Amino acid sequence: MRHSSQNGSISIETALVLPFLVAVVISVSEAATMLHTYFTVQEAARVAARDAIRTGSVSNVESLVNSITQELPPSNLQVFKSIDSVAKTATVEVRYAYQPNAGSGALLEALNNGPFTLASKVVMPLQ
């Protein structure tokens, strides 16, 4: 049989541990979302750079990036593209201003000294 003091200590322990567990679950979920978003940005830059070296033009780069990143808000997306004929390379850089889901945007901005940007730059040699 449990004493009432044990029931009280269990309640106090639960009240102390539960916020920590909730914070861990939210943090893991946010990290997974951020990682997925980064991989999407990275894949968009890679595919667009491949197309640029295949065609020798960067005219189709933005439409390719937009089709791959269609789940992301286009207003937060920036695409930089160029072909260097001297170095014979095609460069595609995709930047995304990440917006946290869990309301931790202020914390991320404070840690990063401004908005948190996910970026991927791919440089490929022209063939």
C-alpha positions in Angstrom: 0.0 0.0 0.0 1.3 3.5 -0.9 1.4 6.3 1.6 0.1 9.6 0.7 3.6 11.1 0.9 4.7 8.8 -1.9 1.8 9.9 -4.1 2.7 13.5 -3.5 6.4 12.9 -4.4 5.4 11.1 -7.6 3.2 14.1 -8.6 6.1 16.5 -7.9 8.6 14.4 -9.9 6.2 14.2 -12.8 5.6 18.0 -12.7 9.4 18.5 -12.8 10.2 16.0 -15.5 7.3 16.5 -17.9 8.2 20.0 -19.2 11.7 18.7 -19.9 10.4 15.7 -21.9 8.0 17.9 -23.8 10.8 20.3 -24.7 13.0 17.4 -25.9 10.2 16.0 -28.1 9.5 19.5 -29.6 13.3 20.0 -30.2 13.7 16.7 -31.9 10.7 17.3 -34.1 12.0 20.8 -35.1 15.5 19.4 -35.8 14.0 16.7 -38.1 11.9 19.3 -40.0 15.0 21.6 -40.4 17.1 18.7 -41.6 14.4 17.7 -44.1 14.2 21.3 -45.4 18.0 21.5 -45.7 18.1 18.3 -47.7 15.4 19.7 -50.0 17.4 22.9 -50.6 20.5 20.9 -51.2 18.8 18.6 -53.7 17.3 21.6 -55.6 20.8 23.2 -55.9 22.3 19.9 -57.1 19.6 19.1 -59.7 19.7 22.7 -61.0 23.5 22.7 -61.3 23.3 19.3 -63.2 20.8 20.8 -65.6 23.0 23.9 -66.1 26.0 21.8 -67.0 24.0 19.5 -69.3 22.4 22.4 -71.2 25.2 25.0 -70.8 22.6 27.5 -69.7 21.1 28.7 -66.4 17.8 29.8 -67.9 15.9 26.7 -66.5 17.5 26.8 -63.0 14.8 28.8 -61.2 11.9 26.7 -62.5 13.7 23.5 -61.5 14.4 24.8 -58.0 10.8 25.9 -57.6 9.5 22.5 -58.7 11.7 20.7 -56.2 11.0 23.1 -53.3 7.3 23.5 -53.9 6.5 22.5 -50.3 8.5 25.6 -49.1 7.2 29.2 -49.3 8.7 30.8 -52.4 9.0 34.2 -50.7 11.7 32.7 -48.3 13.7 31.2 -51.2 16.6 32.8 -53.1 18.3 31.3 -56.2 21.7 32.5 -57.4 23.0 31.1 -60.6 26.0 31.7 -62.9 28.2 30.2 -65.6 31.9 31.0 -65.6 33.1 30.5 -69.1 36.8 31.1 -68.0 36.8 28.5 -65.2 34.2 26.4 -67.2 31.9 25.9 -64.2 28.3 26.3 -63.4 27.3 27.6 -60.0 23.9 27.3 -58.3 23.3 28.6 -54.8 19.9 28.1 -53.1 19.1 30.0 -49.8 16.1 29.5 -47.7 15.1 31.7 -44.7 14.0 29.0 -42.3 10.8 29.6 -40.3 10.6 27.3 -37.2 7.3 25.4 -36.6 7.5 25.2 -32.9 7.6 28.9 -32.1 11.3 28.8 -31.4 12.1 31.4 -34.1 13.2 34.0 -31.5 15.6 31.6 -29.9 17.1 30.6 -33.3 17.4 34.2 -34.4 19.1 35.1 -31.1 21.6 32.2 -31.4 22.3 33.1 -35.1 22.3 36.9 -34.7 19.5 37.2 -37.2 17.2 35.0 -39.4 18.3 31.4 -39.7 19.2 30.7 -43.4 19.7 27.2 -44.9 22.0 27.4 -47.9 23.5 25.0 -50.4 26.0 26.0 -53.1 27.0 23.6 -55.9 29.8 24.3 -58.4 30.1 21.8 -61.3 32.5 21.7 -64.2 31.0 22.3 -67.6 31.3 19.4 -70.0 
